[in-house]
Amino acid sequence: MKEAMAFAGSILILLGALFSLLGALGVCRLPDAYSRMHSASKAGALGAILILLGALFATGGHAWFNVFLAVAVLLVSAPMAAHIISRAGHMAGVRPKVGPLGDALERAKDRSSNR
């Protein structure tokens, strides 16, 4: 049983490292600040959560409360931070490379200013 927990912990840590690497590659390769921020916040948070769960398995569950708190903080803070930073960037004039759907935040600002 102990070996299976250690093996599962190793697999989770490797998966977390892979997701973190993919998030870092996304930050380097994606075209605009918003895409890069999406990559960093989503893949980075998932990678960190998987690494924390792997550490939980590797310790045999002894650090469950610390891991629970860290995962809760990551799940709450990563999406909120990305949202707040992207809105601040948009208000500062950093525009995304838009596709066929356009810039929804710009349209919402235009609608609210016309009222």
N, C-alpha and C positions, 0 to 999 in steps of 0.2 A: 504493500500500500504506500509506504513511504517513497519507494522508488518511482511509483506511478505519479505521485504528487510532484516529485522533483522533475520528472520528465515533462509533465504538463506545464509546470512553471517555466522550464527551459523553452518549450514551444511558444508559450505566450510571450516571453521576453523577446524571442527572435521575431515573432510576428509584429510586436510593438516596435522593434527596431526597424523592421522593413517598412511599416507605415510611416514612421518618423523620417526615414530616408526618402520615401516617396513624397512626403510633404516638403522636405528640403529641396528635392529636385523640382517640384512644382513652383516653389518660390524662385528658383533660378531660371526656369524655362517659360513660365506663363507670361502673356503679353502685357497685362496692365496691373496696376496696384490692387484692384479689387479681386481679380483672379488669384493673384499671389496671396492675398490675405485669406481668401477662402481655403486655399491649399494649406496654408500654415495653421489656420484655426481648426479645420476639420481633421485633416490627416495627423497633424501634430497632437491634437487632443486625444484622438483614438489611439495613436501610438503610445502616448503616456499612460493612458488607462490600461492598455494591454500589458505594458511593462509593470505597472503597479499590481495588476492581477497576477502576473507571473511571480512577482516578489511575494505576494500573499500565498500562492501555492508553494513556493520554495521554502517559506518559513513554516509551513504546515498549518497555516491559519492563525498563527499567534499574533499577527499584527493586523487583524481584521478591522479594528476600529479606525486605526490610522489610515489604512487603505480606503475604507469607506468614506472618511472625511475628505481625503485627497481627491477621490473620484467625484464626489459631490461638488467640490469646489471647481474642478475642471469642467464638469458638465454645465455648471451655471455660468462660470466666468468666461470661458472661451468664446461661446457664441455672442454673449453680450458685448465683450470687448471688441470683437470683430465688427459687430453692428455699429457700435458707437464710433469706432475709428473710421469706418467707411463713410458714415454720415458726416463726420467732421471733415474728411477729405473732400467729399462732394461739395460741402458748403464752402470749402476753401478754394474750389475751382478745379480740383482734379477730376477730370471726366473719364468715364470708362470707355473702352473700345466697344461700341455697341453693335449688336447683331440686328437681325430683322425685327426683334421686339422693341428696340429702342431703349431709351433711358426712362424707366418708370418713375424714378424720384424726380427727375426734371419735369415730367408731365404733371406730377402731383403738386410740385411747387408752383407751376404755371396756373393750375386750376385754383389753388388757394389764393394766389395773388390777384386773380381776376374777380374775386368775390367782393 
